[in-house]
Amino acid sequence: MSVDLQEIIRAREEADCLVDAAEVETALDRMAAEITAELGDSNPLVYAVMNGALILAGRILPRLPFALEVAYLHATRYGHQIQGTLLDWRVRPTQDLRGRTVLVLDDILDEGHTLHAIIEHLKEEGAARVYSAVLTHKLHDRKAYAGMRADFTGLDVADRFLFGCGMDYKGYWRNAPGIYAVKGL
């Protein structure tokens, strides 16, 4: 895959900042408090959904002052595309889930197909309870299931093509400190 690095750089330079770094920090603090109140005594297994949740996991896990186990899984519908329909399991959960409380971390809840499929899979594997936490919830009416929301949400964001804080633009800018929207998308 050939990448036009200048186009990637231009996308960041021209993007609209929807949520700045300070607002992200405030959202992370609030999410951590909510997660701690709900799961602090449950010895949860926390799954980060790669690659999007890598940034969220690195920033929220140190804010959780209780015993927990961390793992990762990798399931995607998009790859480096803007949209997709087929769930691609790249790394399935490997821990024994029977009877466990599980928290799934992801960068965004857009339509919800991927997150829903992951949660259902974890339940089928024997998890006692499965919670979800996303940094961003995209506001629109195209959710896979009416009224779908994560158990813990940092920020509600506009229905635009977003990047930053784990979300990517053509594989780039997951490292951007705020949440940005691509011009024209």
BELTAMO-V514137 format. One record per residue. N is the residue number from 0. RES is the residue in one small letter. SS is DSSP state (H for helix, E for strand, L for the rest). NEAR is the number of other ideal C-beta (glycine too) atoms within 12 Angstrom. D_LAST is the distance of its C-alpha to the last C-alpha in Angstrom with 1 decimal. Layout:
BEGIN
n:N res:RES ss:SS near:NEAR d_last:D_LAST
n:N res:RES ss:SS near:NEAR d_last:D_LAST
END
This chain:
BEGIN
n:0 res:m ss:L near:8 d_last:21.9
n:1 res:s ss:L near:8 d_last:21.4
n:2 res:v ss:L near:14 d_last:18.9
n:3 res:d ss:L near:13 d_last:18.0
n:4 res:l ss:H near:14 d_last:18.6
n:5 res:q ss:H near:12 d_last:18.0
n:6 res:e ss:H near:17 d_last:14.4
n:7 res:i ss:H near:23 d_last:14.1
n:8 res:i ss:H near:17 d_last:15.9
n:9 res:r ss:H near:18 d_last:14.0
n:10 res:a ss:H near:30 d_last:10.7
n:11 res:r ss:H near:28 d_last:12.8
n:12 res:e ss:H near:17 d_last:14.5
n:13 res:e ss:H near:18 d_last:11.7
n:14 res:a ss:L near:29 d_last:9.8
n:15 res:d ss:E near:24 d_last:10.6
n:16 res:c ss:E near:27 d_last:13.4
n:17 res:l ss:E near:28 d_last:13.3
n:18 res:v ss:E near:33 d_last:16.6
n:19 res:d ss:L near:19 d_last:19.1
n:20 res:a ss:H near:20 d_last:21.6
n:21 res:a ss:H near:14 d_last:24.4
n:22 res:e ss:H near:24 d_last:22.5
n:23 res:v ss:H near:33 d_last:21.8
n:24 res:e ss:H near:22 d_last:25.5
n:25 res:t ss:H near:18 d_last:26.6
n:26 res:a ss:H near:33 d_last:24.5
n:27 res:l ss:H near:37 d_last:26.1
n:28 res:d ss:H near:20 d_last:29.5
n:29 res:r ss:H near:22 d_last:29.2
n:30 res:m ss:H near:36 d_last:28.0
n:31 res:a ss:H near:31 d_last:30.9
n:32 res:a ss:H near:21 d_last:33.4
n:33 res:e ss:H near:24 d_last:32.3
n:34 res:i ss:H near:36 d_last:32.5
n:35 res:t ss:H near:25 d_last:35.9
n:36 res:a ss:H near:18 d_last:37.3
n:37 res:e ss:H near:22 d_last:36.4
n:38 res:l ss:H near:34 d_last:37.0
n:39 res:g ss:L near:20 d_last:39.3
n:40 res:d ss:L near:13 d_last:42.4
n:41 res:s ss:L near:26 d_last:41.0
n:42 res:n ss:L near:18 d_last:41.0
n:43 res:p ss:L near:37 d_last:37.5
n:44 res:l ss:E near:35 d_last:36.0
n:45 res:v ss:E near:38 d_last:32.5
n:46 res:y ss:E near:42 d_last:30.1
n:47 res:a ss:E near:38 d_last:27.1
n:48 res:v ss:E near:46 d_last:24.5
n:49 res:m ss:L near:31 d_last:23.7
n:50 res:n ss:L near:30 d_last:21.7
n:51 res:g ss:L near:39 d_last:19.4
n:52 res:a ss:H near:42 d_last:22.4
n:53 res:l ss:H near:26 d_last:24.2
n:54 res:i ss:H near:36 d_last:23.0
n:55 res:l ss:H near:47 d_last:23.6
n:56 res:a ss:H near:34 d_last:27.0
n:57 res:g ss:H near:22 d_last:28.1
n:58 res:r ss:H near:29 d_last:27.4
n:59 res:i ss:H near:39 d_last:28.6
n:60 res:l ss:H near:31 d_last:31.6
n:61 res:p ss:H near:15 d_last:33.7
n:62 res:r ss:H near:26 d_last:33.3
n:63 res:l ss:L near:32 d_last:34.9
n:64 res:p ss:L near:16 d_last:38.7
n:65 res:f ss:L near:23 d_last:40.1
n:66 res:a ss:L near:17 d_last:41.0
n:67 res:l ss:L near:31 d_last:38.3
n:68 res:e ss:E near:25 d_last:37.7
n:69 res:v ss:E near:24 d_last:34.5
n:70 res:a ss:E near:29 d_last:33.3
n:71 res:y ss:E near:30 d_last:30.1
n:72 res:l ss:E near:38 d_last:28.7
n:73 res:h ss:E near:26 d_last:25.9
n:74 res:a ss:E near:35 d_last:24.3
n:75 res:t ss:E near:31 d_last:20.8
n:76 res:r ss:L near:30 d_last:18.9
n:77 res:y ss:L near:28 d_last:16.1
n:78 res:g ss:L near:21 d_last:17.8
n:79 res:h ss:L near:20 d_last:15.4
n:80 res:q ss:L near:17 d_last:13.4
n:81 res:i ss:L near:18 d_last:10.1
n:82 res:q ss:L near:17 d_last:12.6
n:83 res:g ss:L near:17 d_last:16.3
n:84 res:t ss:L near:15 d_last:19.4
n:85 res:l ss:L near:15 d_last:22.4
n:86 res:l ss:L near:25 d_last:23.5
n:87 res:d ss:E near:21 d_last:24.8
n:88 res:w ss:E near:19 d_last:27.5
n:89 res:r ss:E near:17 d_last:27.8
n:90 res:v ss:E near:19 d_last:30.2
n:91 res:r ss:L near:23 d_last:31.8
n:92 res:p ss:L near:34 d_last:33.5
n:93 res:t ss:L near:15 d_last:36.9
n:94 res:q ss:L near:23 d_last:38.6
n:95 res:d ss:L near:15 d_last:41.0
n:96 res:l ss:L near:29 d_last:39.2
n:97 res:r ss:L near:16 d_last:42.2
n:98 res:g ss:L near:16 d_last:42.7
n:99 res:r ss:L near:28 d_last:40.1
n:100 res:t ss:E near:31 d_last:37.6
n:101 res:v ss:E near:40 d_last:34.3
n:102 res:l ss:E near:46 d_last:31.2
n:103 res:v ss:E near:47 d_last:27.9
n:104 res:l ss:E near:50 d_last:25.4
n:105 res:d ss:E near:50 d_last:21.7
n:106 res:d ss:E near:47 d_last:18.6
n:107 res:i ss:E near:44 d_last:16.6
n:108 res:l ss:E near:43 d_last:17.4
n:109 res:d ss:L near:34 d_last:14.5
n:110 res:e ss:L near:25 d_last:16.3
n:111 res:g ss:L near:29 d_last:19.4
n:112 res:h ss:H near:27 d_last:20.9
n:113 res:t ss:H near:39 d_last:21.5
n:114 res:l ss:H near:42 d_last:22.9
n:115 res:h ss:H near:27 d_last:25.1
n:116 res:a ss:H near:30 d_last:26.4
n:117 res:i ss:H near:44 d_last:27.3
n:118 res:i ss:H near:36 d_last:29.0
n:119 res:e ss:H near:21 d_last:31.0
n:120 res:h ss:H near:25 d_last:32.0
n:121 res:l ss:H near:36 d_last:33.3
n:122 res:k ss:H near:23 d_last:35.3
n:123 res:e ss:H near:15 d_last:36.7
n:124 res:e ss:L near:24 d_last:37.9
n:125 res:g ss:L near:19 d_last:39.9
n:126 res:a ss:L near:29 d_last:38.0
n:127 res:a ss:L near:18 d_last:39.7
n:128 res:r ss:E near:23 d_last:36.6
n:129 res:v ss:E near:34 d_last:33.0
n:130 res:y ss:E near:36 d_last:30.7
n:131 res:s ss:E near:43 d_last:27.0
n:132 res:a ss:E near:47 d_last:25.3
n:133 res:v ss:E near:45 d_last:21.6
n:134 res:l ss:E near:47 d_last:20.2
n:135 res:t ss:E near:43 d_last:17.1
n:136 res:h ss:E near:35 d_last:17.0
n:137 res:k ss:E near:33 d_last:13.7
n:138 res:l ss:L near:20 d_last:14.6
n:139 res:h ss:L near:18 d_last:14.4
n:140 res:d ss:L near:12 d_last:17.1
n:141 res:r ss:L near:16 d_last:16.4
n:142 res:k ss:L near:21 d_last:18.6
n:143 res:a ss:L near:23 d_last:21.0
n:144 res:y ss:L near:17 d_last:23.8
n:145 res:a ss:L near:10 d_last:24.1
n:146 res:g ss:L near:11 d_last:24.0
n:147 res:m ss:L near:25 d_last:23.2
n:148 res:r ss:L near:24 d_last:23.1
n:149 res:a ss:L near:38 d_last:24.3
n:150 res:d ss:L near:28 d_last:27.7
n:151 res:f ss:E near:34 d_last:26.5
n:152 res:t ss:E near:31 d_last:23.1
n:153 res:g ss:E near:39 d_last:22.3
n:154 res:l ss:E near:35 d_last:19.4
n:155 res:d ss:E near:23 d_last:17.5
n:156 res:v ss:E near:35 d_last:13.8
n:157 res:a ss:L near:23 d_last:11.1
n:158 res:d ss:L near:20 d_last:9.1
n:159 res:r ss:L near:28 d_last:5.8
n:160 res:f ss:L near:30 d_last:5.4
n:161 res:l ss:E near:41 d_last:8.6
n:162 res:f ss:E near:40 d_last:11.3
n:163 res:g ss:E near:40 d_last:14.9
n:164 res:c ss:L near:42 d_last:18.1
n:165 res:g ss:L near:37 d_last:18.1
n:166 res:m ss:E near:44 d_last:14.5
n:167 res:d ss:L near:33 d_last:13.5
n:168 res:y ss:E near:36 d_last:11.1
n:169 res:k ss:L near:27 d_last:13.1
n:170 res:g ss:L near:21 d_last:16.1
n:171 res:y ss:E near:26 d_last:16.0
n:172 res:w ss:L near:32 d_last:15.7
n:173 res:r ss:L near:30 d_last:17.2
n:174 res:n ss:L near:22 d_last:19.7
n:175 res:a ss:L near:32 d_last:17.7
n:176 res:p ss:L near:23 d_last:19.8
n:177 res:g ss:L near:31 d_last:17.3
n:178 res:i ss:E near:41 d_last:14.1
n:179 res:y ss:E near:36 d_last:11.1
n:180 res:a ss:E near:29 d_last:7.4
n:181 res:v ss:L near:31 d_last:5.5
n:182 res:k ss:L near:18 d_last:5.6
n:183 res:g ss:L near:11 d_last:3.8
n:184 res:l ss:L near:19 d_last:0.0
END
